[in-house]
Every structure is written in C-alpha cells, then in structure tokens.
Amino acid sequence: MFNFLNPQASGSTPEQIARWCRQLGWLGLVLQALLGFIPLLVVVMRVLSVPQWQGRGFGLGLWLAILCLAILLFSIYWCFRYTRLAARLEQPERRPLKSTVKQTLKLGLLSNLLILIIGTAIALWRVSMLTLQMLSVPQGATVIAPNQVAGPGALVTPSNMIAIHAMLSTIAAGLVGVIIALLLIVQVGRHRVAQDSFS
C-alpha cells in the first residue's frame, strides 16, 4: 500500500483509491482538528478580549489569523469530503469522473497551501516584532518581572508564547493537509485508464 512512489507499480484501481481517500481523509480530519484547536482558542480569546468601546479595532494580523482559521475549518471539512468521495468511488454506478476527483483534490491542496502561506506570514511578522523588542534591550541587561508576572515592560509574555505555538500548530495543520492531498493526487494519477472515468 505504501509503494505509491514506485513508477513500476501497477495502476491504482478505484477501490484502492477509495481506500486511500477514506483512510487519509479521516487521518487528516483528526490531525487538523487537533492541531487547529489551540489556534482557534487563541483567536476566539483575542477577539473577545479586544475592548470595542475604546475604539481599538482588529488589526491586520488578527484579520489574517481569522481568515487562516476559516480556511483551516474548510480544510477540515474537505478531509471529511474525501471520505464521502471514497464511498462514491466504491459504487460503480455513482463513481465521479476522474477530472472531478482531481479537481476536488486540487482544491484541498490549494486551501492547505493558503493556510501555509498565511500562517507563515503571520508567524514571521510576530517573531520579527518580538525580536526587535528584544534587540531594543541593552546588551547584558536583565529584564525582571516582579513576582514572575509579565507586566507591560516584559519582553516575552506567556500570551506571546501561546500565540507562537498557535501559529506553529496552524502551519503544521496546513502541512498535514498538503501531504494528504498530494498523496491522494499521486494515487489518482496512477490510475492507468486513458478516458476520464474510473473503470
């Protein structure tokens, strides 16, 4: 089952492609849901903590994070859709066209690439800002927060670390989706029938 990169291997049958879609679809759904929990929690807490009455609106970073999480939720749904595609591939009378299957997989790949791009851009921005903050401290200086509580003068706060962890989790979820979509695209590409149907 795992010799998908061997060019000499025989072509995939619709049943094999269906099995791959089902197994990888459920795996992607579970992994992306687990990895997406912390980022979702962080963004919800950030949205709820923004004081609207003070006139502070959402910044570009928060809007990008919300967009990234919306795409991640779509990707989690799309992994479930792979399992429904598997059910259709197993029934000869309901099998979709090969081009439809490829289009479905390409949309899953594209959505996860967007997660990677947006998540990486947010992470680079956030880490760059923290680095600039740290570089502003004189060399050899020590920043001490009284009672181990991070005050406004602290450089690295627990919320910063949680935000960085959330960004890394989002990027990891996007990477899981990209790998699953690519594995499924390879399997569909190994189907050797010339026409645009599975037989």
TARANOR-V510802 format. One record per residue. N is the residue number from 1. RES is the residue in one small letter. SS is DSSP state (helix for helix, strand for strand, loop for the rest). PSI is psi in whole degrees, 0 to 359 (* if undefined). D_CENTER is the distance of its C-alpha to the mean C-alpha in Angstrom with 1 decimal. Layout:
N/RES/SS/PSI/D_CENTER
N/RES/SS/PSI/D_CENTER
This chain:
1/m/loop/331/25.2
2/f/loop/19/23.4
3/n/loop/42/25.6
4/f/loop/342/23.3
5/l/loop/357/23.9
6/n/loop/114/27.7
7/p/loop/339/29.2
8/q/loop/351/32.4
9/a/loop/150/30.7
10/s/loop/157/31.8
11/g/loop/156/29.8
12/s/loop/141/27.4
13/t/loop/161/28.9
14/p/helix/326/27.3
15/e/helix/320/27.5
16/q/helix/318/25.7
17/i/helix/320/22.9
18/a/helix/318/22.8
19/r/helix/317/22.6
20/w/helix/315/19.7
21/c/helix/317/17.9
22/r/helix/310/18.8
23/q/helix/312/18.0
24/l/helix/329/14.6
25/g/helix/313/13.7
26/w/helix/321/14.7
27/l/helix/315/13.2
28/g/helix/318/9.7
29/l/helix/313/10.4
30/v/helix/312/11.9
31/l/helix/316/9.5
32/q/helix/324/6.4
33/a/helix/318/9.3
34/l/helix/315/10.8
35/l/helix/333/8.1
36/g/helix/352/7.5
37/f/helix/310/11.4
38/i/helix/313/12.4
39/p/helix/321/10.6
40/l/helix/316/11.9
41/l/helix/317/15.2
42/v/helix/315/15.5
43/v/helix/320/15.1
44/v/helix/316/17.4
45/m/helix/322/19.9
46/r/helix/318/19.8
47/v/helix/319/20.5
48/l/helix/336/23.2
49/s/helix/352/24.8
50/v/loop/119/25.3
51/p/loop/102/29.1
52/q/helix/329/29.6
53/w/helix/344/33.3
54/q/helix/358/33.4
55/g/loop/5/32.1
56/r/loop/114/28.9
57/g/loop/190/26.3
58/f/loop/136/22.5
59/g/loop/173/21.9
60/l/helix/320/19.7
61/g/helix/319/17.2
62/l/helix/321/16.9
63/w/helix/319/16.6
64/l/helix/321/13.8
65/a/helix/319/12.0
66/i/helix/318/12.9
67/l/helix/316/11.8
68/c/helix/318/8.3
69/l/helix/326/8.3
70/a/helix/318/10.2
71/i/helix/323/7.9
72/l/helix/318/5.2
73/l/helix/320/8.7
74/f/helix/318/9.6
75/s/helix/322/7.1
76/i/helix/316/8.4
77/y/helix/322/11.7
78/w/helix/327/11.4
79/c/helix/320/11.1
80/f/helix/323/14.2
81/r/helix/328/15.7
82/y/helix/323/15.7
83/t/helix/326/18.0
84/r/helix/326/20.2
85/l/helix/322/20.4
86/a/helix/319/21.6
87/a/helix/322/24.3
88/r/helix/325/25.5
89/l/helix/333/25.7
90/e/helix/343/27.9
91/q/loop/112/30.5
92/p/loop/326/32.4
93/e/loop/343/33.6
94/r/loop/4/30.1
95/r/loop/131/28.3
96/p/loop/166/26.4
97/l/loop/154/27.2
98/k/helix/322/25.5
99/s/helix/327/24.5
100/t/helix/318/22.8
101/v/helix/315/20.8
102/k/helix/320/19.8
103/q/helix/320/19.0
104/t/helix/315/16.7
105/l/helix/323/14.8
106/k/helix/324/14.8
107/l/helix/320/13.3
108/g/helix/319/10.3
109/l/helix/315/10.1
110/l/helix/317/10.8
111/s/helix/321/8.2
112/n/helix/329/5.3
113/l/helix/322/8.0
114/l/helix/321/8.4
115/i/helix/315/5.2
116/l/helix/316/6.5
117/i/helix/310/9.9
118/i/helix/316/10.0
119/g/helix/319/8.5
120/t/helix/320/10.9
121/a/helix/316/13.6
122/i/helix/315/13.5
123/a/helix/318/13.7
124/l/helix/318/16.5
125/w/helix/312/18.3
126/r/helix/314/18.3
127/v/helix/324/19.4
128/s/helix/318/21.9
129/m/helix/319/23.4
130/l/helix/322/23.8
131/t/helix/317/25.4
132/l/helix/322/27.8
133/q/helix/316/28.8
134/m/helix/325/29.5
135/l/helix/342/31.5
136/s/loop/346/33.6
137/v/loop/134/35.1
138/p/loop/145/38.3
139/q/loop/132/38.3
140/g/loop/353/39.4
141/a/loop/154/38.9
142/t/loop/130/37.5
143/v/loop/120/35.6
144/i/loop/127/36.7
145/a/loop/127/35.5
146/p/helix/138/38.2
147/n/helix/26/37.7
148/q/helix/20/34.3
149/v/loop/128/32.9
150/a/loop/112/30.8
151/g/loop/189/32.7
152/p/loop/338/32.3
153/g/loop/354/33.5
154/a/loop/144/31.1
155/l/loop/308/28.8
156/v/loop/118/26.0
157/t/loop/163/25.5
158/p/helix/324/23.6
159/s/helix/327/21.6
160/n/helix/315/20.6
161/m/helix/321/19.5
162/i/helix/321/17.5
163/a/helix/319/15.8
164/i/helix/319/15.1
165/h/helix/320/13.8
166/a/helix/320/11.4
167/m/helix/318/10.2
168/l/helix/323/9.9
169/s/helix/321/8.1
170/t/helix/316/5.3
171/i/helix/319/5.7
172/a/helix/321/6.2
173/a/helix/319/3.4
174/g/helix/321/2.3
175/l/helix/319/5.9
176/v/helix/315/6.6
177/g/helix/321/5.9
178/v/helix/314/8.0
179/i/helix/316/10.5
180/i/helix/315/11.1
181/a/helix/318/11.6
182/l/helix/319/13.9
183/l/helix/319/15.7
184/l/helix/322/16.5
185/i/helix/320/17.6
186/v/helix/318/19.9
187/q/helix/317/21.3
188/v/helix/323/22.2
189/g/helix/335/23.6
190/r/loop/350/25.9
191/h/loop/120/27.6
192/r/loop/2/30.9
193/v/loop/135/32.4
194/a/loop/320/33.3
195/q/loop/173/33.2
196/d/loop/41/30.2
197/s/loop/157/30.4
198/f/loop/131/29.7
199/s/loop/*/33.0
